[in-house]
C-alpha cells in the first residue's frame, strides 16, 4: 500500500500519481469530460504536475509528428512513466 508521500500531493481530489498514470489518456483525449476536468483542476493547482504534463504532452506531440510510428508511442510512454516513478 502506498504512503501519501509516495502518491505526491492531493490537489483537487486527485493524487499526483493518479494524474500521471492517466496522463496518456488525458493527452489523447480519451478521458470522459468529468475525468478530464478533474485532471485539469489538479494541474491548475499542482505546479509540478503542470510542468511535467506540459513537457510530456510536448514530447508526445513531437514524437507523433516527427518520430516513430504511432504504434511505438505506447512503449515510449511506458518508459517515461517508469522513469518518473523511479525519481
Beta strands, then each sheet from edge to edge (+ up, - down):
strand 1: 10-11
strand 2: 14-15
sheet 1: 1+ 2-
end
